[in-house]
Structures are given as C-alpha cells and as structure tokens.
Amino acid sequence: MEEFNNKLEVYIDNNVKATVNVLDIIESKVYGKTFIIYTVNNDNETVFASILNESENSYTFEEIKNKDEIDYINSEIDRVVSELEVE
C-alpha cells in the first residue's frame, strides 16, 4: 500500500494543539454523514471516531451519540484496524 501523510494539526479545548492521524474518512449515505476514524498524537493504540462536519473554511469533529451510528462506526473501526494489521 502506498504511504502518505494523513496528519492534521488540530486545536481542542483550551486551545491545546494535538496531532490527528487520519486512518479513514467514511461517507455514509445511510446516515447522511461523514465519519472520521483517527488516532491522536503518537497514541496508535487508541482509535477514535467522530462525525466530520465541514463549514465554509474549516472542519469540526462532533461526538457520535446515536446507537445505530456507534454500532456502524465500530464495525468500520474494526475493518480499518484489521487492514492496518495486514500491512
């Protein structure tokens, strides 16, 4: 698989800077949302997922609260992690 840089510098609460390593971005027609799967800083053991919202000139992450969406994204996280383990 081709290597590419998927790191983003983001600001979280209190203007604390963090590096997000994007593992995958998933467009869901079922939920009408875009989800992002990622790790934070150099912690590759913990995988996160959020709803990715795009505005005119920026992006924001939103917590996934709907149980069906959580179940869906957990299966996608499992898929992404298993693909990474194969590499």
HUKAWO-V296403 format. One record per pair of residues at least 6 apart in sequence whose C-alpha atoms are under 8 Angstrom apart, sorted by the first residue. I is the first residue (numbers start at 0). GAP is how many residues later the second one is. D is the distance in Angstrom with one decimal. If there is no record, write none. Layout:
# HUKAWO-V296403
I|GAP|D / I|GAP|D
This chain:
# HUKAWO-V296403
0|86|7.5 / 5|15|5.6 / 5|16|5.2 / 5|17|7.4 / 6|12|6.4 / 6|13|5.5 / 6|14|4.5 / 6|15|6.2 / 7|11|5.6 / 7|12|5.1 / 7|13|6.5 / 7|14|7.6 / 8|8|6.8 / 8|9|5.9 / 8|10|4.7 / 8|11|6.3 / 9|7|5.7 / 9|8|5.4 / 9|9|6.2 / 9|10|6.9 / 10|6|4.6 / 10|7|6.1 / 11|6|7.2 / 17|22|6.8 / 17|23|6.0 / 18|21|5.8 / 18|22|4.7 / 18|23|8.0 / 19|18|6.4 / 19|19|5.8 / 19|20|4.7 / 19|21|6.0 / 20|17|5.4 / 20|18|5.2 / 20|19|6.2 / 20|20|7.3 / 21|14|7.2 / 21|15|6.2 / 21|16|4.5 / 21|17|6.8 / 22|13|7.7 / 22|14|5.5 / 22|15|5.1 / 22|16|7.5 / 22|57|7.3 / 23|12|6.0 / 23|13|5.2 / 23|14|7.0 / 23|56|7.3 / 24|9|7.0 / 24|10|5.7 / 24|11|4.5 / 24|12|6.3 / 25|8|5.6 / 25|9|5.1 / 25|10|6.3 / 26|6|6.2 / 26|7|4.5 / 26|8|6.4 / 27|6|6.0 / 27|7|7.5 / 30|38|7.5 / 32|18|6.9 / 32|19|7.6 / 33|17|5.9 / 33|18|5.4 / 33|19|7.2 / 34|14|6.8 / 34|15|5.7 / 34|16|4.5 / 34|17|5.3 / 34|38|7.8 / 35|13|5.5 / 35|14|5.5 / 35|15|6.2 / 35|16|5.9 / 36|10|7.0 / 36|11|5.7 / 36|12|4.4 / 36|13|6.8 / 36|40|6.9 / 37|9|5.7 / 37|10|5.3 / 37|11|6.2 / 38|6|7.9 / 38|7|6.3 / 38|8|5.0 / 38|9|5.9 / 39|6|7.9 / 39|7|8.0 / 46|30|7.6 / 48|15|7.7 / 48|24|7.2 / 48|28|7.8 / 49|11|5.7 / 49|12|5.5 / 49|13|5.3 / 49|14|5.7 / 50|10|5.6 / 50|11|4.9 / 50|12|6.3 / 50|13|6.2 / 51|7|6.8 / 51|8|6.0 / 51|9|4.9 / 51|10|6.5 / 52|6|5.5 / 52|7|5.2 / 52|8|6.2 / 52|9|7.2 / 53|6|6.5 / 63|6|6.4
